[in-house]
Amino acid sequence: MPYVDGFIVAVPKKSSKLTSAFQRSAARSGANTALDYREWVADDVKVGKLTSFPRSVKLKPGETVVFAWITYKSRAQRDKINAKVMADPRLKEMTEGPPPFDGKRLIYGGFESLVKV
């Protein structure tokens, strides 16, 4: 059954099409086995009174919201790929220096398929 890791993060507008080194590494490491990797930049995302994508990441001026996901064949496959990513020495090299976003405002999680139409 398909499994998805989803991410929502605030990134500087000037680099809104660039995500974290971790996600780029995950995409490369999983490219041969992950089913799909997508990144989406906010276009029609308004600040809500109580909840919204901008509120969820505590969006600051000069930032935008990026929504991304990686689709796998299964959770077991995701776990296997993530273990490879975390063991990849290139990850340490890519994460040296200032981070491309505030990791405290990153929202992520794994999801099982519920409905497919």
A tleap script that builds the chain and sets N, CA, C and O, in Angstrom:
source leaprc.protein.ff14SB
mol = sequence {
  NMET PRO TYR VAL ASP GLY PHE ILE VAL ALA
  VAL PRO LYS LYS SER SER LYS LEU THR SER
  ALA PHE GLN ARG SER ALA ALA ARG SER GLY
  ALA ASN THR ALA LEU ASP TYR ARG GLU TRP
  VAL ALA ASP ASP VAL LYS VAL GLY LYS LEU
  THR SER PHE PRO ARG SER VAL LYS LEU LYS
  PRO GLY GLU THR VAL VAL PHE ALA TRP ILE
  THR TYR LYS SER ARG ALA GLN ARG ASP LYS
  ILE ASN ALA LYS VAL MET ALA ASP PRO ARG
  LEU LYS GLU MET THR GLU GLY PRO PRO PRO
  PHE ASP GLY LYS ARG LEU ILE TYR GLY GLY
  PHE GLU SER LEU VAL LYS CVAL
}
set mol.1.N position { 0.839 -1.176 0.000 }
set mol.1.CA position { 0.000 0.000 0.000 }
set mol.1.C position { 0.886 1.242 0.000 }
set mol.1.O position { 1.844 1.297 0.771 }
set mol.2.N position { 0.600 2.247 -0.843 }
set mol.2.CA position { 1.444 3.446 -0.911 }
set mol.2.C position { 1.569 4.147 0.436 }
set mol.2.O position { 0.678 4.067 1.281 }
set mol.3.N position { 2.685 4.831 0.616 }
set mol.3.CA position { 2.971 5.576 1.837 }
set mol.3.C position { 3.581 6.909 1.430 }
set mol.3.O position { 4.372 6.966 0.488 }
set mol.4.N position { 3.218 7.987 2.134 }
set mol.4.CA position { 3.694 9.322 1.778 }
set mol.4.C position { 4.304 10.001 2.992 }
set mol.4.O position { 3.745 9.955 4.087 }
set mol.5.N position { 5.457 10.631 2.790 }
set mol.5.CA position { 6.005 11.571 3.756 }
set mol.5.C position { 5.635 12.951 3.252 }
set mol.5.O position { 5.913 13.282 2.099 }
set mol.6.N position { 5.006 13.772 4.106 }
set mol.6.CA position { 4.606 15.116 3.718 }
set mol.6.C position { 5.336 16.160 4.531 }
set mol.6.O position { 5.666 15.935 5.695 }
set mol.7.N position { 5.590 17.316 3.909 }
set mol.7.CA position { 6.343 18.397 4.542 }
set mol.7.C position { 5.674 19.736 4.249 }
set mol.7.O position { 5.212 19.963 3.131 }
set mol.8.N position { 5.616 20.619 5.234 }
set mol.8.CA position { 5.210 21.997 5.046 }
set mol.8.C position { 6.267 22.830 5.760 }
set mol.8.O position { 6.587 22.573 6.921 }
set mol.9.N position { 6.813 23.838 5.061 }
set mol.9.CA position { 7.892 24.626 5.634 }
set mol.9.C position { 7.848 26.045 5.078 }
set mol.9.O position { 7.426 26.265 3.942 }
set mol.10.N position { 8.284 26.997 5.883 }
set mol.10.CA position { 8.437 28.379 5.439 }
set mol.10.C position { 9.859 28.541 4.914 }
set mol.10.O position { 10.821 28.164 5.582 }
set mol.11.N position { 9.985 29.102 3.717 }
set mol.11.CA position { 11.309 29.345 3.136 }
set mol.11.C position { 11.360 30.777 2.626 }
set mol.11.O position { 10.323 31.356 2.303 }
set mol.12.N position { 12.564 31.358 2.550 }
set mol.12.CA position { 12.675 32.711 1.990 }
set mol.12.C position { 12.140 32.731 0.557 }
set mol.12.O position { 12.389 31.806 -0.217 }
set mol.13.N position { 11.402 33.790 0.207 }
set mol.13.CA position { 10.828 33.888 -1.134 }
set mol.13.C position { 11.892 33.800 -2.214 }
set mol.13.O position { 11.653 33.226 -3.277 }
set mol.14.N position { 13.069 34.364 -1.951 }
set mol.14.CA position { 14.123 34.349 -2.964 }
set mol.14.C position { 14.608 32.937 -3.280 }
set mol.14.O position { 15.198 32.711 -4.336 }
set mol.15.N position { 14.365 31.977 -2.373 }
set mol.15.CA position { 14.791 30.595 -2.625 }
set mol.15.C position { 13.619 29.635 -2.485 }
set mol.15.O position { 13.802 28.489 -2.075 }
set mol.16.N position { 12.410 30.094 -2.824 }
set mol.16.CA position { 11.228 29.273 -2.596 }
set mol.16.C position { 11.233 27.984 -3.399 }
set mol.16.O position { 10.525 27.043 -3.043 }
set mol.17.N position { 12.013 27.915 -4.471 }
set mol.17.CA position { 12.052 26.679 -5.245 }
set mol.17.C position { 13.177 25.758 -4.787 }
set mol.17.O position { 13.412 24.706 -5.381 }
set mol.18.N position { 13.864 26.163 -3.731 }
set mol.18.CA position { 14.928 25.331 -3.166 }
set mol.18.C position { 14.502 24.892 -1.783 }
set mol.18.O position { 14.119 25.724 -0.960 }
set mol.19.N position { 14.562 23.607 -1.515 }
set mol.19.CA position { 14.217 23.126 -0.181 }
set mol.19.C position { 15.473 22.689 0.540 }
set mol.19.O position { 16.585 22.893 0.054 }
set mol.20.N position { 15.290 22.096 1.686 }
set mol.20.CA position { 16.417 21.733 2.534 }
set mol.20.C position { 17.350 20.731 1.879 }
set mol.20.O position { 16.959 19.978 0.987 }
set mol.21.N position { 18.570 20.741 2.333 }
set mol.21.CA position { 19.549 19.769 1.862 }
set mol.21.C position { 19.060 18.356 2.136 }
set mol.21.O position { 19.292 17.445 1.340 }
set mol.22.N position { 18.382 18.175 3.264 }
set mol.22.CA position { 17.872 16.852 3.598 }
set mol.22.C position { 16.882 16.374 2.548 }
set mol.22.O position { 16.965 15.232 2.096 }
set mol.23.N position { 15.945 17.233 2.154 }
set mol.23.CA position { 14.949 16.822 1.174 }
set mol.23.C position { 15.587 16.552 -0.184 }
set mol.23.O position { 15.211 15.600 -0.867 }
set mol.24.N position { 16.546 17.380 -0.578 }
set mol.24.CA position { 17.228 17.140 -1.864 }
set mol.24.C position { 17.982 15.821 -1.806 }
set mol.24.O position { 17.972 15.055 -2.770 }
set mol.25.N position { 18.635 15.552 -0.683 }
set mol.25.CA position { 19.345 14.292 -0.527 }
set mol.25.C position { 18.371 13.122 -0.547 }
set mol.25.O position { 18.639 12.090 -1.164 }
set mol.26.N position { 17.245 13.287 0.129 }
set mol.26.CA position { 16.235 12.223 0.150 }
set mol.26.C position { 15.722 11.949 -1.249 }
set mol.26.O position { 15.526 10.796 -1.632 }
set mol.27.N position { 15.504 13.008 -2.009 }
set mol.27.CA position { 15.001 12.827 -3.373 }
set mol.27.C position { 16.024 12.091 -4.228 }
set mol.27.O position { 15.670 11.199 -4.999 }
set mol.28.N position { 17.305 12.470 -4.091 }
set mol.28.CA position { 18.350 11.795 -4.877 }
set mol.28.C position { 18.520 10.346 -4.426 }
set mol.28.O position { 18.590 9.434 -5.250 }
set mol.29.N position { 18.584 10.146 -3.127 }
set mol.29.CA position { 18.788 8.798 -2.607 }
set mol.29.C position { 17.613 7.893 -2.924 }
set mol.29.O position { 17.791 6.696 -3.148 }
set mol.30.N position { 16.409 8.457 -2.944 }
set mol.30.CA position { 15.226 7.664 -3.207 }
set mol.30.C position { 14.802 7.674 -4.663 }
set mol.30.O position { 13.797 7.058 -5.017 }
set mol.31.N position { 15.552 8.366 -5.515 }
set mol.31.CA position { 15.124 8.538 -6.907 }
set mol.31.C position { 14.922 7.214 -7.629 }
set mol.31.O position { 14.043 7.108 -8.485 }
set mol.32.N position { 15.711 6.214 -7.302 }
set mol.32.CA position { 15.572 4.930 -7.989 }
set mol.32.C position { 14.470 4.058 -7.397 }
set mol.32.O position { 14.049 3.085 -8.022 }
set mol.33.N position { 14.003 4.396 -6.205 }
set mol.33.CA position { 13.020 3.540 -5.556 }
set mol.33.C position { 11.760 4.267 -5.118 }
set mol.33.O position { 10.705 3.640 -5.028 }
set mol.34.N position { 11.826 5.584 -4.836 }
set mol.34.CA position { 10.618 6.326 -4.482 }
set mol.34.C position { 9.753 6.446 -5.727 }
set mol.34.O position { 10.265 6.541 -6.842 }
set mol.35.N position { 8.447 6.439 -5.531 }
set mol.35.CA position { 7.527 6.525 -6.660 }
set mol.35.C position { 7.389 7.942 -7.189 }
set mol.35.O position { 7.189 8.142 -8.388 }
set mol.36.N position { 7.497 8.944 -6.291 }
set mol.36.CA position { 7.250 10.318 -6.704 }
set mol.36.C position { 7.821 11.279 -5.669 }
set mol.36.O position { 7.814 10.985 -4.474 }
set mol.37.N position { 8.313 12.419 -6.123 }
set mol.37.CA position { 8.776 13.489 -5.240 }
set mol.37.C position { 8.278 14.802 -5.823 }
set mol.37.O position { 8.548 15.108 -6.985 }
set mol.38.N position { 7.555 15.577 -5.030 }
set mol.38.CA position { 6.987 16.836 -5.519 }
set mol.38.C position { 7.205 17.945 -4.509 }
set mol.38.O position { 7.224 17.706 -3.301 }
set mol.39.N position { 7.370 19.170 -5.017 }
set mol.39.CA position { 7.425 20.373 -4.198 }
set mol.39.C position { 6.475 21.392 -4.812 }
set mol.39.O position { 6.425 21.550 -6.032 }
set mol.40.N position { 5.732 22.071 -3.970 }
set mol.40.CA position { 4.755 23.058 -4.417 }
set mol.40.C position { 4.953 24.339 -3.620 }
set mol.40.O position { 5.075 24.296 -2.396 }
set mol.41.N position { 4.985 25.488 -4.312 }
set mol.41.CA position { 5.132 26.778 -3.639 }
set mol.41.C position { 3.756 27.434 -3.542 }
set mol.41.O position { 2.958 27.372 -4.478 }
set mol.42.N position { 3.493 28.060 -2.400 }
set mol.42.CA position { 2.185 28.674 -2.148 }
set mol.42.C position { 1.839 29.699 -3.220 }
set mol.42.O position { 2.673 30.511 -3.621 }
set mol.43.N position { 0.582 29.644 -3.677 }
set mol.43.CA position { 0.091 30.573 -4.679 }
set mol.43.C position { -1.212 31.220 -4.210 }
set mol.43.O position { -1.376 32.435 -4.319 }
set mol.44.N position { -2.126 30.421 -3.696 }
set mol.44.CA position { -3.409 30.915 -3.205 }
set mol.44.C position { -3.583 30.428 -1.781 }
set mol.44.O position { -4.423 29.571 -1.506 }
set mol.45.N position { -2.784 30.979 -0.873 }
set mol.45.CA position { -2.763 30.541 0.525 }
set mol.45.C position { -2.912 31.777 1.403 }
set mol.45.O position { -1.980 32.568 1.546 }
set mol.46.N position { -4.076 31.928 1.978 }
set mol.46.CA position { -4.360 33.096 2.806 }
set mol.46.C position { -4.176 32.764 4.287 }
set mol.46.O position { -4.283 31.611 4.704 }
set mol.47.N position { -3.896 33.811 5.069 }
set mol.47.CA position { -3.775 33.642 6.514 }
set mol.47.C position { -5.181 33.535 7.090 }
set mol.47.O position { -5.993 34.442 6.913 }
set mol.48.N position { -5.470 32.452 7.767 }
set mol.48.CA position { -6.780 32.248 8.379 }
set mol.48.C position { -6.870 32.884 9.748 }
set mol.48.O position { -5.858 33.272 10.333 }
set mol.49.N position { -8.093 32.988 10.261 }
set mol.49.CA position { -8.289 33.573 11.588 }
set mol.49.C position { -7.721 32.671 12.679 }
set mol.49.O position { -7.124 33.160 13.638 }
set mol.50.N position { -7.903 31.347 12.539 }
set mol.50.CA position { -7.407 30.408 13.547 }
set mol.50.C position { -6.344 29.479 12.998 }
set mol.50.O position { -5.311 29.267 13.632 }
set mol.51.N position { -6.595 28.920 11.811 }
set mol.51.CA position { -5.640 27.976 11.228 }
set mol.51.C position { -5.442 28.278 9.746 }
set mol.51.O position { -6.337 28.800 9.080 }
set mol.52.N position { -4.277 27.949 9.250 }
set mol.52.CA position { -3.949 28.095 7.829 }
set mol.52.C position { -2.515 27.614 7.634 }
set mol.52.O position { -1.784 27.409 8.603 }
set mol.53.N position { -2.120 27.436 6.380 }
set mol.53.CA position { -0.731 27.051 6.123 }
set mol.53.C position { 0.230 28.129 6.642 }
set mol.53.O position { 1.205 27.782 7.309 }
set mol.54.N position { -0.003 29.433 6.362 }
set mol.54.CA position { 0.926 30.436 6.900 }
set mol.54.C position { 1.011 30.417 8.430 }
set mol.54.O position { 2.098 30.556 8.990 }
set mol.55.N position { -0.121 30.248 9.102 }
set mol.55.CA position { -0.094 30.204 10.566 }
set mol.55.C position { 0.627 28.956 11.068 }
set mol.55.O position { 1.322 29.005 12.083 }
set mol.56.N position { 0.467 27.858 10.373 }
set mol.56.CA position { 1.064 26.602 10.832 }
set mol.56.C position { 2.582 26.670 10.906 }
set mol.56.O position { 3.194 26.018 11.753 }
set mol.57.N position { 3.197 27.459 10.017 }
set mol.57.CA position { 4.666 27.570 10.002 }
set mol.57.C position { 5.147 28.920 10.541 }
set mol.57.O position { 6.324 29.263 10.431 }
set mol.58.N position { 4.210 29.681 11.130 }
set mol.58.CA position { 4.537 31.007 11.671 }
set mol.58.C position { 5.266 31.848 10.616 }
set mol.58.O position { 6.358 32.366 10.852 }
set mol.59.N position { 4.629 31.967 9.453 }
set mol.59.CA position { 5.203 32.662 8.305 }
set mol.59.C position { 5.609 34.089 8.659 }
set mol.59.O position { 4.858 34.817 9.307 }
set mol.60.N position { 6.804 34.476 8.228 }
set mol.60.CA position { 7.333 35.817 8.475 }
set mol.60.C position { 7.371 36.594 7.159 }
set mol.60.O position { 7.322 35.991 6.087 }
set mol.61.N position { 7.458 37.921 7.227 }
set mol.61.CA position { 7.595 38.702 5.992 }
set mol.61.C position { 8.807 38.234 5.191 }
set mol.61.O position { 9.856 37.938 5.762 }
set mol.62.N position { 8.664 38.170 3.881 }
set mol.62.CA position { 9.762 37.734 3.019 }
set mol.62.C position { 9.839 36.229 2.842 }
set mol.62.O position { 10.754 35.726 2.190 }
set mol.63.N position { 8.872 35.495 3.426 }
set mol.63.CA position { 8.845 34.034 3.304 }
set mol.63.C position { 7.596 33.590 2.550 }
set mol.63.O position { 6.629 34.338 2.406 }
set mol.64.N position { 7.649 32.369 2.082 }
set mol.64.CA position { 6.488 31.723 1.486 }
set mol.64.C position { 6.416 30.291 1.993 }
set mol.64.O position { 7.367 29.791 2.595 }
set mol.65.N position { 5.298 29.636 1.751 }
set mol.65.CA position { 5.101 28.268 2.205 }
set mol.65.C position { 5.426 27.299 1.073 }
set mol.65.O position { 5.004 27.504 -0.065 }
set mol.66.N position { 6.170 26.251 1.385 }
set mol.66.CA position { 6.427 25.168 0.440 }
set mol.66.C position { 5.809 23.900 1.020 }
set mol.66.O position { 5.998 23.573 2.192 }
set mol.67.N position { 5.071 23.201 0.173 }
set mol.67.CA position { 4.402 21.943 0.525 }
set mol.67.C position { 5.046 20.877 -0.353 }
set mol.67.O position { 5.104 21.034 -1.572 }
set mol.68.N position { 5.525 19.809 0.246 }
set mol.68.CA position { 6.229 18.774 -0.520 }
set mol.68.C position { 5.837 17.395 -0.024 }
set mol.68.O position { 5.385 17.231 1.109 }
set mol.69.N position { 6.017 16.399 -0.897 }
set mol.69.CA position { 5.798 15.027 -0.471 }
set mol.69.C position { 6.655 14.064 -1.278 }
set mol.69.O position { 7.066 14.345 -2.404 }
set mol.70.N position { 6.906 12.926 -0.662 }
set mol.70.CA position { 7.608 11.822 -1.318 }
set mol.70.C position { 6.692 10.607 -1.189 }
set mol.70.O position { 6.257 10.263 -0.089 }
set mol.71.N position { 6.405 9.966 -2.310 }
set mol.71.CA position { 5.540 8.787 -2.306 }
set mol.71.C position { 6.396 7.535 -2.436 }
set mol.71.O position { 7.290 7.466 -3.280 }
set mol.72.N position { 6.118 6.561 -1.606 }
set mol.72.CA position { 6.827 5.282 -1.597 }
set mol.72.C position { 5.839 4.144 -1.838 }
set mol.72.O position { 4.626 4.330 -1.743 }
set mol.73.N position { 6.367 2.975 -2.149 }
set mol.73.CA position { 5.512 1.788 -2.309 }
set mol.73.C position { 4.881 1.388 -0.986 }
set mol.73.O position { 3.755 0.892 -0.950 }
set mol.74.N position { 5.627 1.612 0.120 }
set mol.74.CA position { 5.154 1.185 1.439 }
set mol.74.C position { 5.943 1.915 2.527 }
set mol.74.O position { 6.951 2.562 2.243 }
set mol.75.N position { 5.484 1.806 3.756 }
set mol.75.CA position { 6.232 2.397 4.863 }
set mol.75.C position { 7.582 1.689 5.030 }
set mol.75.O position { 8.591 2.324 5.338 }
set mol.76.N position { 7.585 0.400 4.829 }
set mol.76.CA position { 8.844 -0.356 4.952 }
set mol.76.C position { 9.872 0.176 3.950 }
set mol.76.O position { 11.049 0.319 4.282 }
set mol.77.N position { 9.428 0.466 2.729 }
set mol.77.CA position { 10.345 1.006 1.728 }
set mol.77.C position { 10.827 2.395 2.161 }
set mol.77.O position { 12.007 2.717 2.021 }
set mol.78.N position { 9.899 3.224 2.692 }
set mol.78.CA position { 10.277 4.558 3.174 }
set mol.78.C position { 11.339 4.455 4.268 }
set mol.78.O position { 12.334 5.178 4.245 }
set mol.79.N position { 11.121 3.551 5.223 }
set mol.79.CA position { 12.072 3.397 6.324 }
set mol.79.C position { 13.440 2.975 5.815 }
set mol.79.O position { 14.466 3.441 6.310 }
set mol.80.N position { 13.451 2.098 4.834 }
set mol.80.CA position { 14.713 1.617 4.249 }
set mol.80.C position { 15.445 2.761 3.538 }
set mol.80.O position { 16.654 2.927 3.700 }
set mol.81.N position { 14.708 3.540 2.757 }
set mol.81.CA position { 15.309 4.670 2.034 }
set mol.81.C position { 15.812 5.714 3.026 }
set mol.81.O position { 16.927 6.213 2.877 }
set mol.82.N position { 15.009 6.053 4.039 }
set mol.82.CA position { 15.439 7.060 5.014 }
set mol.82.C position { 16.691 6.628 5.762 }
set mol.82.O position { 17.537 7.464 6.081 }
set mol.83.N position { 16.823 5.343 6.047 }
set mol.83.CA position { 18.039 4.847 6.704 }
set mol.83.C position { 19.248 5.077 5.810 }
set mol.83.O position { 20.314 5.458 6.293 }
set mol.84.N position { 19.089 4.846 4.500 }
set mol.84.CA position { 20.189 5.092 3.549 }
set mol.84.C position { 20.531 6.573 3.488 }
set mol.84.O position { 21.704 6.945 3.457 }
set mol.85.N position { 19.505 7.419 3.471 }
set mol.85.CA position { 19.728 8.863 3.422 }
set mol.85.C position { 20.502 9.316 4.651 }
set mol.85.O position { 21.476 10.057 4.526 }
set mol.86.N position { 20.087 8.884 5.831 }
set mol.86.CA position { 20.743 9.315 7.062 }
set mol.86.C position { 22.180 8.807 7.160 }
set mol.86.O position { 23.009 9.426 7.828 }
set mol.87.N position { 22.484 7.688 6.502 }
set mol.87.CA position { 23.839 7.128 6.521 }
set mol.87.C position { 24.718 7.711 5.416 }
set mol.87.O position { 25.925 7.467 5.401 }
set mol.88.N position { 24.147 8.463 4.508 }
set mol.88.CA position { 24.879 9.018 3.365 }
set mol.88.C position { 25.797 10.143 3.849 }
set mol.88.O position { 25.306 11.132 4.393 }
set mol.89.N position { 27.127 10.017 3.665 }
set mol.89.CA position { 28.041 11.057 4.143 }
set mol.89.C position { 27.819 12.406 3.448 }
set mol.89.O position { 28.203 13.442 3.991 }
set mol.90.N position { 27.213 12.412 2.271 }
set mol.90.CA position { 26.939 13.678 1.582 }
set mol.90.C position { 25.933 14.524 2.348 }
set mol.90.O position { 25.926 15.747 2.210 }
set mol.91.N position { 25.083 13.896 3.153 }
set mol.91.CA position { 24.100 14.642 3.927 }
set mol.91.C position { 24.791 15.595 4.890 }
set mol.91.O position { 24.387 16.752 5.008 }
set mol.92.N position { 25.819 15.132 5.575 }
set mol.92.CA position { 26.554 15.984 6.516 }
set mol.92.C position { 27.179 17.159 5.778 }
set mol.92.O position { 27.136 18.290 6.262 }
set mol.93.N position { 27.763 16.897 4.603 }
set mol.93.CA position { 28.372 17.966 3.814 }
set mol.93.C position { 27.333 19.008 3.405 }
set mol.93.O position { 27.601 20.208 3.451 }
set mol.94.N position { 26.149 18.547 3.006 }
set mol.94.CA position { 25.121 19.464 2.532 }
set mol.94.C position { 24.481 20.262 3.651 }
set mol.94.O position { 23.919 21.328 3.401 }
set mol.95.N position { 24.553 19.772 4.873 }
set mol.95.CA position { 23.893 20.469 5.970 }
set mol.95.C position { 24.848 21.347 6.763 }
set mol.95.O position { 24.446 21.945 7.761 }
set mol.96.N position { 26.109 21.438 6.339 }
set mol.96.CA position { 27.041 22.342 7.001 }
set mol.96.C position { 26.719 23.762 6.564 }
set mol.96.O position { 26.311 23.987 5.425 }
set mol.97.N position { 26.898 24.708 7.454 }
set mol.97.CA position { 26.577 26.096 7.146 }
set mol.97.C position { 25.168 26.425 7.599 }
set mol.97.O position { 24.494 25.604 8.220 }
set mol.98.N position { 24.728 27.644 7.279 }
set mol.98.CA position { 23.401 28.056 7.751 }
set mol.98.C position { 22.301 27.248 7.073 }
set mol.98.O position { 22.359 27.008 5.867 }
set mol.99.N position { 21.307 26.832 7.838 }
set mol.99.CA position { 20.226 26.050 7.248 }
set mol.99.C position { 19.373 26.921 6.319 }
set mol.99.O position { 19.280 28.131 6.525 }
set mol.100.N position { 18.748 26.313 5.293 }
set mol.100.CA position { 17.947 27.084 4.341 }
set mol.100.C position { 16.586 27.501 4.893 }
set mol.100.O position { 15.863 28.254 4.240 }
set mol.101.N position { 16.225 27.026 6.083 }
set mol.101.CA position { 14.972 27.397 6.724 }
set mol.101.C position { 15.065 27.079 8.206 }
set mol.101.O position { 15.992 26.401 8.649 }
set mol.102.N position { 14.096 27.573 8.971 }
set mol.102.CA position { 14.041 27.327 10.413 }
set mol.102.C position { 13.395 25.966 10.655 }
set mol.102.O position { 12.178 25.827 10.529 }
set mol.103.N position { 14.185 24.978 10.994 }
set mol.103.CA position { 13.699 23.616 11.198 }
set mol.103.C position { 12.660 23.493 12.300 }
set mol.103.O position { 11.904 22.521 12.326 }
set mol.104.N position { 12.606 24.465 13.219 }
set mol.104.CA position { 11.606 24.436 14.276 }
set mol.104.C position { 10.211 24.702 13.719 }
set mol.104.O position { 9.210 24.411 14.375 }
set mol.105.N position { 10.145 25.261 12.498 }
set mol.105.CA position { 8.849 25.563 11.885 }
set mol.105.C position { 8.518 24.593 10.748 }
set mol.105.O position { 7.576 24.826 9.991 }
set mol.106.N position { 9.271 23.528 10.628 }
set mol.106.CA position { 8.995 22.474 9.645 }
set mol.106.C position { 7.943 21.533 10.219 }
set mol.106.O position { 8.049 21.086 11.361 }
set mol.107.N position { 6.939 21.242 9.422 }
set mol.107.CA position { 5.915 20.279 9.820 }
set mol.107.C position { 6.061 19.094 8.878 }
set mol.107.O position { 6.103 19.271 7.661 }
set mol.108.N position { 6.138 17.898 9.424 }
set mol.108.CA position { 6.295 16.726 8.569 }
set mol.108.C position { 5.670 15.508 9.234 }
set mol.108.O position { 5.421 15.493 10.440 }
set mol.109.N position { 5.429 14.507 8.431 }
set mol.109.CA position { 4.892 13.270 8.964 }
set mol.109.C position { 4.683 12.257 7.867 }
set mol.109.O position { 4.718 12.587 6.681 }
set mol.110.N position { 4.464 11.011 8.273 }
set mol.110.CA position { 4.204 9.917 7.344 }
set mol.110.C position { 2.727 9.579 7.341 }
set mol.110.O position { 2.071 9.617 8.382 }
set mol.111.N position { 2.201 9.245 6.165 }
set mol.111.CA position { 0.771 9.017 6.007 }
set mol.111.C position { 0.489 7.755 5.211 }
set mol.111.O position { 1.118 7.496 4.185 }
set mol.112.N position { -0.471 6.970 5.701 }
set mol.112.CA position { -0.967 5.792 4.971 }
set mol.112.C position { -2.072 6.255 4.016 }
set mol.112.O position { -2.762 7.242 4.270 }
set mol.113.N position { -2.219 5.529 2.929 }
set mol.113.CA position { -3.266 5.837 1.966 }
set mol.113.C position { -4.640 5.542 2.583 }
set mol.113.O position { -4.832 4.511 3.227 }
set mol.114.N position { -5.585 6.457 2.378 }
set mol.114.CA position { -6.930 6.282 2.903 }
set mol.114.C position { -7.951 6.132 1.762 }
set mol.114.O position { -8.781 5.223 1.773 }
set mol.115.N position { -7.872 7.040 0.780 }
set mol.115.CA position { -8.814 7.019 -0.342 }
set mol.115.C position { -8.054 7.292 -1.625 }
set mol.115.O position { -7.189 8.167 -1.668 }
set mol.116.N position { -8.376 6.546 -2.665 }
set mol.116.CA position { -7.835 6.805 -3.998 }
set mol.116.C position { -9.012 6.762 -4.965 }
set mol.116.O position { -9.740 5.772 -5.034 }
set mol.117.N position { -9.185 7.855 -5.711 }
set mol.117.CA position { -10.308 7.940 -6.652 }
set mol.117.C position { -9.768 7.909 -8.068 }
set mol.117.O position { -10.540 7.970 -9.025 }
savepdb mol mol.pdb
quit
